[in-house]
Each structure stands twice: as C-alpha cells, then as structure tokens.
Amino acid sequence: IKFSEVPNGLSAFSKVPSLGWLQIVGFAGIVELNVYNEQVNDEPGNYGAGFLGLRSIGFMNAGIADPEVRKKKLNAELANGRLAMFAIIGMFFQDGLTG
C-alpha cells in the first residue's frame, strides 16, 4: 500500500491490512500483560512506572510525597483525559459528517 493511496480521516482505517491490525492489537496486548500488570498500593491505574515509564528503568524520583498535591494533580490529569476524549469524539463526528 502506498501512502498516496491512503485517504484522510476515518476512512483510512479501512485501508489498514488485517496483518497490520493484528500487529497493533498484539503489541497492545503484550504491553498490557507484561508491562502494566501490577498495581501499586492497590490504586487503579498506578503501575509505578512514572512519567513515560522512566521510573521502571530507575531514571526518576519516588514521586509526589504530599498526598494533597498528589490528589490535586491526579484530578487534573483525570479532567484533562476526559477533555481529550470529548475532543477526539468531536473530531470523529466532524470527519464522519463532512468527510
């Protein structure tokens, strides 16, 4: 498949070969099962990997010590994630509507 043959927007998904989808799903599954398989302090989503996974290779500090600051930063991250999901759904809707 040539780059010039791939359309813009959501219709590009239909041009990905099935082996490509298998590679994407397989890689995501390997990362889920081998890298992000433990939780730290029984917190959902806390894998102890740190920013970009750098703590898992010993390149970062121990994290945020103050629980109030940590809670505030986690809430900000959650709000930003929700905003990003809302924005991408809006972009999908726009692309599906206008092409």
C-alpha positions as CSV (number, residue, x, y, z in Angstrom):
1,I,0.0,0.0,0.0
2,K,1.3,3.4,-0.9
3,F,1.0,6.5,1.2
4,S,-0.8,8.3,-1.6
5,E,-3.5,5.6,-1.7
6,V,-4.5,6.2,2.0
7,P,-7.5,8.5,2.3
8,N,-7.8,11.2,5.0
9,G,-9.8,10.8,8.2
10,L,-11.7,7.8,9.4
11,S,-11.8,6.1,6.0
12,A,-8.1,5.4,6.4
13,F,-9.0,2.7,8.9
14,S,-10.4,0.6,6.1
15,K,-7.1,0.7,4.2
16,V,-5.1,-0.9,7.0
17,P,-4.4,-4.6,6.2
18,S,-5.6,-7.3,8.6
19,L,-2.0,-8.2,9.4
20,G,-1.4,-4.6,10.4
21,W,-4.4,-4.7,12.8
22,L,-3.1,-8.0,14.2
23,Q,0.3,-6.3,14.9
24,I,-1.3,-3.3,16.6
25,V,-3.6,-5.5,18.8
26,G,-0.8,-8.0,19.5
27,F,1.6,-5.2,20.6
28,A,-1.0,-3.6,22.8
29,G,-1.8,-7.0,24.4
30,I,1.9,-7.7,25.1
31,V,2.3,-4.4,26.8
32,E,-0.9,-4.9,28.8
33,L,0.1,-8.3,30.0
34,N,3.9,-7.9,30.5
35,V,4.4,-4.2,31.4
36,Y,1.3,-2.9,33.0
37,N,0.2,-6.0,35.0
38,E,0.7,-4.9,38.6
39,Q,-0.9,-2.1,40.7
40,V,1.0,-0.1,43.3
41,N,-0.8,0.4,46.6
42,D,-4.0,-1.1,45.2
43,E,-4.6,2.1,43.2
44,P,-6.3,1.5,39.8
45,G,-4.0,2.8,37.0
46,N,-1.0,3.2,39.3
47,Y,1.6,0.9,37.8
48,G,4.6,2.6,39.4
49,A,6.2,3.3,36.0
50,G,6.2,7.1,36.4
51,F,6.4,9.6,33.6
52,L,6.8,7.8,30.2
53,G,7.7,4.7,32.1
54,L,11.1,6.2,33.2
55,R,10.8,5.1,36.8
56,S,10.7,1.4,35.7
57,I,14.3,1.8,34.4
58,G,15.5,3.8,37.5
59,F,15.6,7.2,35.9
60,M,13.1,9.1,38.1
61,N,12.4,10.0,41.7
62,A,10.0,8.3,44.0
63,G,7.0,10.5,43.1
64,I,4.9,13.1,44.8
65,A,5.1,12.8,48.6
66,D,2.4,15.2,49.7
67,P,-1.0,13.5,49.4
68,E,-3.0,16.7,48.8
69,V,-0.7,17.8,46.0
70,R,-0.8,14.3,44.5
71,K,-4.6,14.2,44.7
72,K,-4.8,17.6,43.0
73,K,-2.5,16.5,40.2
74,L,-4.4,13.2,39.7
75,N,-7.7,15.1,39.5
76,A,-6.2,17.5,36.9
77,E,-4.9,14.5,34.9
78,L,-8.3,12.9,35.0
79,A,-10.0,16.1,33.9
80,N,-7.5,16.6,31.0
81,G,-8.1,13.0,29.9
82,R,-11.9,13.5,29.9
83,L,-11.5,16.7,27.8
84,A,-9.2,14.9,25.4
85,M,-11.8,12.1,24.9
86,F,-14.5,14.6,24.3
87,A,-12.4,16.5,21.8
88,I,-11.5,13.3,19.8
89,I,-15.1,12.2,19.7
90,G,-16.0,15.7,18.3
91,M,-13.3,15.3,15.7
92,F,-14.6,11.9,14.7
93,F,-18.1,13.3,14.4
94,Q,-16.9,16.2,12.3
95,D,-15.0,13.9,10.0
96,G,-17.9,11.5,9.7
97,L,-20.3,14.4,8.9
98,T,-18.2,16.4,6.5
99,G,-15.9,13.7,5.1
